[in-house]
Amino acid sequence: MIEAVRDHPAVGGRPENSDAYIAQDGRLGLAECVKGVESRPVTALPFTTLRAGRAFCVRAQDSRDVAVVTVLTDSPGDGPVQVSVDHYRHDG
């Protein structure tokens, strides 16, 4: 549930020790995330932008961990939302 994430420093502001990217459409895979973080990073993850159907990703600055998040449902105001999270880790 994203309510636990709402208090995370990455949400609504600049991801701390991370880089982020917001997809232009609702679909986002790992390769597109990495390319987006490197070419079009964002400094904030505003809830007004991250509505149902939108996807974003956060990559640790050491490039080992990536989370791809898709917002499945949202609510007006401070209501609960549902997200799908895919976590990738490079152990090489």
N, C-alpha and C positions, 0 to 999 in steps of 0.2 A: 504494500500500500504506500502511496507516495507521501502520505502525511508524515511519515518518518523522514522522508527526504526533504520535505519543505524547510526543515531547520538546518539542512546541510549547507555549508558555505558555498557549494557549487550552484545551488539553485537560487535564481534571482540575482546572482552576482557573478563575479569571475570565478571559475573553478580554481580552487587553491591547489597548487602543484599539479595542475592538469591543463589540458587543452581541450576545447570543445568545438563541435560543429553541429549546426542545425540543418537537416536535409531540406531541400527545396520542395520535395513532394513527400508523401507518406512512407516511402520505402527507403530503407537504408541497410546496406550490408557492410561487412568489415572493410572490404577494399575501398568502397566509396567513403566510408568514415575516415580512413587513414588519409586518403587523397584530400578530402575536405578539410581535415584538421591542418594539413600541411599547406593548403592553398587558400582556404577561406575560413580561418578560425574565428570564433566569436568570443567576446569577453563577458557575455552574460547569457543566462538561460531564463528569460522572462516568461512567467506563466501566461501572459497575454498572447504570446506567440506559440506556446506549446499546448495547443488544444488537441482534441481527439483527432486521430489520423496523422498527426505530425510525429516525426522521429528526430532524435538527436543522439549524439554520442559524446563520450568523455574518454580521453586517453591520458593515462599517467604520463608525466613528462619524461620518464625513463623509457617510454614506449613499450613497456611489457604488458600492461593491463589496459583493456579497452572494454567499455560497456556501451552497447547499442540499446537505446531505450525507445520504445514506441508507445505513445499515449493512446490507449484503447478507448477510454471513455473519460469525460470530464464533467465537472459540475460548475454552476455559476458560483462566483465568490470563493469562499474557502471550503467548499464541499469536497468530498473524497473523489479521487480519480483512480482509474485502473491503468496499469502499465505492464508492458512486457519487456523484460530485460535479458539480453544475451551478453554473457561475459566471456571475453577471450583473454587468454594469457599466453604469452610467448616465453617458453622456458629454454630457449636455445642460447 
